[in-house]
Amino acid sequence: MINLEPKAVFRFFNEITQIPRPSKKEEKIGQYLVDFAKKRNLSVKTDKVGNILISKSAAAERQTAKKIVLQAHQDMVCEKNSNVVFNFDTDAIQTWIDGDFLKAKGTTLGADNGIGIAMALAVLDSTDIAHPAIECLFTVDEETGLTGAFALENDFLTGDALINLDSEDDGEIFVGCAGGIGTTAEWTFDLENLPADFYAFRVSVSGLQGGHSGDDINKNRANANKILNRFLWEVNARTDLRLACFDGGNLHNAIPREAVAVAAVPMKEKENLRIWFNVFLSEIENEYLRYEPNMKIELETENDVNQIIDKNISDKFLNAIYACPNGIIAMSPDLPNLVETSTNLASVKMPQPDRIQVVTSQRSSLESAKYDIAHQVQSAFALGGAAVEIADGYPGWQPNMQSEILKVTEKSYIRLFGEKPLVRAIHAGLECGLFKEKYPALDMVSIGPQMYGVHSPDERLSISSTQKTWRWLIDILEAVE
């Protein structure tokens, strides 16, 4: 990787991939950034939650230009394939090159947002870019709570305009994003002994694409939790199903790729179960195979089942999961192809043998619609007898089409590449909405190189797009007045 162009960007990205940086565990990457600044005699400061700001003076001829903030987040989404042995707290990401793409071996790559950090560091390390005064802001815990952006103090930044480096689409400038909120449901129950003369089985869903629950929610990708629950619900509607466990998905902002459950039916239904499964498999393949070519749904005998979830609770759980909305709720009436409101049934876990926890996330460009869909999810789970909590959430970022930094960024792209970039809002969350609350006068845009499969082990970064975005960023910095 270190021999890729631009060398400085990929050298720093390579170093970043060697540093464990799960959300809420950014101590090591934070120390790396502080050491980077001190080694180069750059001004650096850290706030109480771990946000880091590194400052660099303007080039000699750029003393009167506006001060620019380059911003990226320190943490990464930690997802891996179930057959991969990997510890995100200690292990370095194993990267490899596949044509134009940089990938990781069985895990997320962390280009979201490691490549943004790398570009900012390359600017700070440069001696030949005619840039204005620079502040590089590296926030913590963007992926699981926006903790860094929420805690950012009103006097931490002094820049005039901010370029967020956390976008994932080539040739696009983002000037707005959705707000988000999380809704969590939990059931507690008594365990029961599995009745005699029951047949226990294991059913699993795997091989789905998954992806970012904001940026990929409009791509018709299957949700492993919903598919698995749908089969269990259908079996439960036909016979006396007893549920032993359910485990699916991991992160609130990722579409779940895998899910597994263990359940049992009366022994007399054993052959019928296989027939029901084959019919179900055919139906799901017909619905999703064009979007999920690697989908795998398997039914196997499970011998080691002694205890099951209280029947009353498991029935309520299956009904609530089935009723819970998932996917696109509304499209924007103002911007073509922009999802306005969505919800993602992200994870189902049993943190203790007598407890089931379901985590969901809702997004919308409209604050009222964001709360409306959260309340719909809340109602579905409340009707199912669960205890439900709604998190505080975060605000959206309203577009400003008269933005000065937008004009500079747009003109730069046309000058370099001979065509207009696409200016749009994104359904995924960006920290810019929170920055705008703290710094109302701060002018902002978001750009970044092309990535695919973000928030999944299929994450891949386009090398040529990274080269293109680097040229674009330098030109913007040299053009700001």
Summary of the structure (lengths in Angstrom):
residues: 481
radius of gyration: 24.0
end to end distance: 34.7
largest distance: 84.0
contacts: 1745
relative contact order: 0.18
helix: 32%
strand: 29%
